[in-house]
Amino acid sequence: MAKSSAQSAVMVRDAKTGKTVIVRGAGALKDSDLKIRKGVDLTKPISSQTLKDRRK
């Protein structure tokens, strides 16, 4: 049996373009101690952004 959970979505306004973007799963880690660095764009794949930062 598959684990069922309510998926959260948050509407965020992009400050650069002024467009509204829906960010799915935004509250998934709210009870976690995980810290997300500033500059990480949650509308793009996070893994490729973190790998790019490590290569520098």
KAWO-V54038 format. One record per residue. N is the residue number from 1. RES is the residue in three letters. SS is DSSP state (~ for helix, > for strand, _ for the rest). Layout:
n=N res=RES ss=SS
n=N res=RES ss=SS
This chain:
n=1 res=MET ss=_
n=2 res=ALA ss=_
n=3 res=LYS ss=_
n=4 res=SER ss=_
n=5 res=SER ss=_
n=6 res=ALA ss=_
n=7 res=GLN ss=_
n=8 res=SER ss=_
n=9 res=ALA ss=>
n=10 res=VAL ss=>
n=11 res=MET ss=>
n=12 res=VAL ss=>
n=13 res=ARG ss=>
n=14 res=ASP ss=_
n=15 res=ALA ss=_
n=16 res=LYS ss=_
n=17 res=THR ss=_
n=18 res=GLY ss=_
n=19 res=LYS ss=_
n=20 res=THR ss=>
n=21 res=VAL ss=>
n=22 res=ILE ss=>
n=23 res=VAL ss=>
n=24 res=ARG ss=>
n=25 res=GLY ss=_
n=26 res=ALA ss=_
n=27 res=GLY ss=_
n=28 res=ALA ss=_
n=29 res=LEU ss=_
n=30 res=LYS ss=_
n=31 res=ASP ss=_
n=32 res=SER ss=_
n=33 res=ASP ss=_
n=34 res=LEU ss=_
n=35 res=LYS ss=_
n=36 res=ILE ss=_
n=37 res=ARG ss=_
n=38 res=LYS ss=_
n=39 res=GLY ss=_
n=40 res=VAL ss=_
n=41 res=ASP ss=_
n=42 res=LEU ss=_
n=43 res=THR ss=_
n=44 res=LYS ss=_
n=45 res=PRO ss=_
n=46 res=ILE ss=~
n=47 res=SER ss=~
n=48 res=SER ss=~
n=49 res=GLN ss=~
n=50 res=THR ss=~
n=51 res=LEU ss=~
n=52 res=LYS ss=~
n=53 res=ASP ss=~
n=54 res=ARG ss=~
n=55 res=ARG ss=~
n=56 res=LYS ss=_
